[in-house]
Amino acid sequence: MGSVKDYFSNLGSGIASLLKGMQVTGKEFITPKITEKYPEDRETVHVPDRFRAILQLKYDADGNHKCIACGICERNCPNGTISLTTKMVDTFDGKKKRKLDKYQYDLGSCTFCQLCVTSCPQDALEFSNDFEQAVFTRDKLVKKLNYLPEKEEPAPTPEQIAKMQAEKEAKIAAAKAAMAAKKAAEAAAGNAAEGAEK
């Protein structure tokens, strides 16, 4: 007798549960839809500014970036996703200067921790929020960030040439004066030694 009672009790609770579930399903038929219509609404979709999608160099309107190829971002990257290749160039004043040759970034192994951006002393890096980075092969995730050709060292202005020439002449004059003073001191010491012998 108890088993029949349990049967109808379980049947009643099952029907109640079914009706409750159908009520939730029925509400979904009449609620407004909030499904994203991507990629149809690609132009109007709002991506938050804080979203980190891909690392990039900051270029100004003239096509110059601020990277000085110091390598701090490469050393601070925990996964080794950044690889810098540098070259040495001669400046107009005869000094050597390190310049960026190739800045490679592996998007596939980046953790988007932003240590490279926060540690850059020149504020030359930023993360864009361009999230459309899907590709079919991993080698396409390795990107060259300095995509614009590097510019040659600027030619010196006439003022800089005159300043360099004046500095060079001042150094030569100072060296000549120091040499003359040294010779005079040696001659005076020699004369004093001869006077002491007599």
C-alpha positions in Angstrom: 0.0 0.0 0.0 2.9 2.3 0.8 4.4 1.8 -2.6 1.3 3.1 -4.4 1.2 6.1 -2.2 4.9 6.8 -2.9 4.3 6.3 -6.6 1.6 9.0 -6.8 3.6 11.3 -4.5 6.6 11.1 -6.8 4.3 11.5 -9.8 2.8 14.7 -8.4 6.2 16.2 -7.6 7.5 15.3 -11.1 4.5 17.0 -12.7 5.0 20.1 -10.5 8.7 20.2 -11.4 7.8 19.8 -15.1 5.3 22.7 -14.9 7.9 24.9 -13.2 10.4 24.2 -15.9 7.9 24.8 -18.6 7.0 28.1 -17.0 10.7 29.2 -17.2 10.9 28.1 -20.8 7.7 29.9 -21.6 9.1 33.2 -20.2 12.1 32.9 -22.5 9.7 32.9 -25.5 8.4 36.4 -24.7 11.5 38.1 -23.2 13.4 40.5 -25.6 16.5 39.0 -27.2 19.9 40.3 -26.2 22.0 38.1 -28.5 25.1 39.8 -30.0 24.7 40.2 -33.7 28.4 40.0 -34.4 29.8 40.3 -37.1 26.9 42.1 -38.6 27.2 44.9 -36.0 31.0 45.1 -36.2 31.0 48.9 -36.8 28.8 49.7 -33.8 29.9 47.1 -31.3 31.4 48.7 -28.2 34.7 47.2 -26.9 35.8 48.6 -23.6 38.9 50.7 -23.6 40.5 48.6 -20.9 40.3 45.4 -23.0 43.8 44.2 -24.0 43.9 42.6 -27.4 47.2 43.1 -29.1 50.4 45.0 -28.3 51.5 47.8 -30.6 54.0 50.6 -30.9 52.7 54.1 -30.6 53.3 56.0 -33.9 52.8 59.7 -34.2 51.4 61.5 -37.2 54.8 61.7 -38.9 55.3 57.9 -38.7 57.8 58.0 -35.8 57.8 55.8 -32.7 59.4 56.5 -29.4 61.1 53.1 -28.9 64.8 53.4 -28.2 65.5 49.7 -28.3 66.5 49.5 -24.6 65.2 46.0 -24.2 63.4 46.5 -20.9 60.1 45.2 -22.3 61.9 42.1 -23.6 63.5 41.4 -20.2 60.3 42.0 -18.2 58.1 39.7 -20.4 57.4 36.5 -18.3 56.7 34.3 -21.4 59.4 35.7 -23.7 56.8 36.9 -26.3 58.9 40.0 -27.2 62.1 39.7 -29.3 64.1 42.8 -30.2 66.8 43.1 -32.9 68.9 46.2 -32.7 71.6 47.8 -34.9 74.2 50.5 -34.2 74.2 53.6 -36.4 76.6 56.6 -36.6 75.2 59.9 -35.7 76.3 63.2 -37.3 78.5 64.1 -34.4 80.5 60.9 -34.7 78.8 59.0 -31.8 77.2 55.5 -32.0 73.5 55.1 -31.3 71.4 51.9 -30.9 68.3 51.8 -33.1 65.5 49.4 -33.4 65.8 47.0 -36.4 63.0 44.5 -35.7 60.4 44.3 -32.9 58.7 40.9 -32.9 55.7 40.0 -30.7 54.2 36.5 -30.3 50.5 37.1 -29.7 49.9 33.3 -29.2 52.0 33.1 -26.0 51.1 36.6 -24.6 49.3 36.6 -21.2 48.3 40.3 -21.6 49.9 41.1 -18.2 50.9 44.6 -19.5 54.3 44.4 -17.8 55.9 45.6 -21.0 53.7 48.6 -21.3 54.1 49.7 -17.6 57.9 49.2 -17.6 58.6 51.1 -20.8 60.6 54.2 -19.9 59.6 56.0 -23.2 55.8 55.2 -23.1 56.3 53.6 -26.6 53.9 50.6 -26.2 50.2 50.2 -25.7 47.5 47.5 -26.0 44.8 48.0 -28.5 41.3 46.6 -28.1 41.2 45.2 -31.6 40.0 41.7 -30.6 39.7 40.2 -34.2 43.0 38.3 -34.2 41.8 34.8 -35.1 44.1 33.0 -37.6 44.5 29.4 -38.9 48.2 28.9 -38.1 50.3 29.9 -35.1 53.1 31.4 -37.2 50.7 34.2 -38.2 50.4 35.2 -34.6 54.0 36.4 -34.6 53.8 40.0 -35.6 56.4 42.6 -36.5 55.4 45.8 -34.6 57.7 48.3 -36.3 55.9 47.9 -39.6 56.9 51.3 -40.9 60.4 51.6 -42.4 62.9 53.1 -40.0 64.0 56.7 -40.9 67.6 57.8 -41.4 69.3 59.9 -38.9 68.4 63.6 -39.5 71.1 65.7 -41.2 72.6 68.3 -38.8 71.4 71.9 -39.0 73.9 74.7 -39.7 73.6 75.7 -36.0 74.5 72.2 -34.9 77.5 72.1 -37.3 78.7 75.5 -36.0 78.3 74.3 -32.4 80.2 71.1 -33.1 83.0 73.0 -34.8 83.2 75.5 -31.9 83.3 72.6 -29.4 86.0 70.8 -31.4 88.1 74.0 -31.6 87.6 74.6 -27.9 88.8 71.1 -27.1 91.9 71.5 -29.4 92.7 74.9 -27.8 92.3 73.4 -24.3 94.6 70.5 -25.2 97.2 72.9 -26.6 97.0 75.1 -23.5 97.4 72.0 -21.3 100.4 70.8 -23.3 102.0 74.3 -23.2 101.4 74.5 -19.4 102.9 71.0 -19.0 106.0 72.0 -21.1 106.4 75.3 -19.1 106.2 73.4 -15.8 108.8 70.9 -17.0 111.0 73.7 -18.2 110.6 75.5 -14.9 111.4 72.3 -13.0 114.5 71.8 -15.2 115.7 75.4 -14.6 115.2 75.0 -10.9 117.2 71.8 -10.9 120.0 73.5 -12.8 120.0 76.4 -10.4 120.2 74.0 -7.4 123.2 72.2 -9.0 125.2 75.5 -9.4 
